[in-house]
Amino acid sequence: MPPQDLYEILPRFGFDIGRRAIKIDDRLAQQFLKKWPRIRREWQRQQEKAREEEERKRRRLAVTEGTAKEVTLPAIITVRDFAAMLHMPVSEVLQELLRSGILANMNEPIDYATAAIVSEDLGFRPSPVTATDTGAEDVSAAAAPVETAPIAAPSGLPRAPVVVVMGHVDHGKTLLLDRIRSTHVAAGEAGGITQHIGAYQTMQQGKPITFIDTPGHQAFTTMRSRGARVADIAVLVVAADDGVQPQTKEALKIIQAAKLPFLVAVNKIDKPDANIERVQQELGALGVTSEAWGGKTPFVPVSAKTGQGIEQLLEIILLIADVERERLLADPDASAEAATVESHVDKQEGPVATLLVQSGTLRIGDLIVVGDMLIGKIRLMRDHTGERLSAAPPSTPVRVLGLKALPEVGDIVRVTTERKGLTAAKRQVTRPAPVVVAQAPAEQETTTPAVVLPIVVRADVLGSLEAVCNEIERIGSASARVKVIGRGLGNVTENDVLQAEAAKGQIFGFNVRALDAVAELAREKHIPVTSEKIIYDLLRKVREALEVLLPEEVIREELGTMHVLALFRKETKWQIVGGRVTAGKIVMEKGVKAEQIRGGDVVAVGRLLGLQAGKEDVREVVEGQECGMKMSGIEGLAVGDTLRFVKEEKRKKVLG
């Protein structure tokens, strides 16, 4: 890290050293190093936020000046197609929609007005589809308002409330659910970090409650927002010893945008440095006031470790559900619809989807569709404990087997009795080796970076694959970037190795591995295969692999200049000269070069071999002092010449 950045960082985080300090004492250095991991994360977030804001300003200016690229938008378009039209990652468009208060997934349609606003925010000039674009008949049809059935008040029988648990990474969300369900989910997560969305059900006072556990890492923003869309109540978990963190704020925004009633679980109150009042103050600054302070939001002190406060937490959830009971109705006899919480390919069971039933009852033998595509028949259903089910009423999370194709996370699936007019999905390979999908050309940048690392990405489940790829695509800069040339579910395959070999790339896996035969092929082809179980480690390995490809850079430091006053002695390989330092300083260090300057040009370059002041050897001579020096490499040196002393160091480049 450059010293200029440290001058700015240290005071900002409570280390007051001034702007001209050259050294700091060891005690202060140790204190800083101890806090460095958290300071670095916060500093990087601040830098990223500043860059994003600068980019947004540049885009808005281009729209104002009329130099922005024009994009033609139809009356209705899905978020996925909208992102493709803008040649931007879906995740970035989803984030921009969220900034505008619109919580959507990639398959949801948005109207022209919404798309136009977001287009301008992203630096495009929107225009509607005209008759010349689609034909007069299409325009009139697109311009006509979409007829939808009037939204009726919820009716039917009471259903279990669906609760989404959200919060910052490592604040104890999964361990809290572990206490509630009396299972050991947290122990099975790598590094204690939840990598997938899971849906579970528990009983309290004889009433069922469905919980959705969401990952806390920032890579899973999209997954978390989808989780909030299918929920009725939210629990915002905040660690009492850590307080409000960036992902706490992000989770709060998602909850508020979804207009969910919520409560705050202040976790880790068993810790010595727990400070509940601090959490209340920090959330109060964000507009969330606790009931104890006269607000409307319940704050429940809990300890997922000891179980303290868990019963009170569940009681308040049921109390909120009772207040919201008019919304918690569903007709179990209606046509069944369910939200896709997770999907992946199991090597024994084939395509497996975790669905949360929202209306109707899902049954064995039902034909299910996504849009107009028939994705298969339900052959087997299991609840969160692994027990087989024959029917799943509203608010029940189930694992469904027997599908021909996987729905994407966030997709709404529905039951149909008619095959007519539907598009049958092609059967997906039941081994963990689905067809690799090459990166879309829409994601290519307009300028080709000097360094490109082609990679193939593999993950165990669809939601994680999407989140990991989104984060990987953020790594790099204008001069160096990672290019995802292929992605897929399940273990690494021979096709992955061959694809990586053709592109001279590498393979990265998340929660998957390469079987012996594939690993042997990768060794023969000299293709690196890296697999991690924690996303932090995977992203770090990708970043390191990209940095290896960066060329060395020469760091040049100008030390000072000297006016030559005398030539004392000259030998075959060296000479002794005298002079006065006119600027800066001359330092006797390895690698210091002397540049002979005559008429403003460098005419020769030599090396500094020794330095004397008077008759004593010295390490440094400063401006205004006279000195003698032993040097080599310059033949035609004369009195009156200027010598400029520089230090050059080769250093491996790193990503900013």
Beta strands, then each sheet from edge to edge (+ up, - down):
strand 1: 69-73
strand 2: 76-78
strand 3: 109-111
strand 4: 124-128
strand 5: 157-158
strand 6: 162-167
strand 7: 198-204
strand 8: 207-213
strand 9: 233-239
strand 10: 262-267
strand 11: 299-301
strand 12: 329-330
strand 13: 337-346
strand 14: 350-359
strand 15: 362-363
strand 16: 367-370
strand 17: 373-382
strand 18: 388-389
strand 19: 391-392
strand 20: 397-403
strand 21: 412-416
strand 22: 423-424
strand 23: 451-459
strand 24: 480-489
strand 25: 506-510
strand 26: 529-532
strand 27: 552-570
strand 28: 575-587
strand 29: 592-598
strand 30: 601-613
strand 31: 616-617
strand 32: 620-622
strand 33: 626-632
strand 34: 642-652
sheet 1: 1+ 4+
sheet 2: 2+ 3-
sheet 3: 5+ 12-
sheet 4: 7+ 8- 6- 9- 10- 11-
sheet 5: 18+ 17- 16+ 21- 13+ 14- 20+
sheet 6: 15+ 19-
sheet 7: 18+ 17- 22-
sheet 8: 24+ 23+ 25+ 26+
sheet 9: 31+ 30- 29+ 34- 27+ 28- 32+
sheet 10: 31+ 30- 33+
end
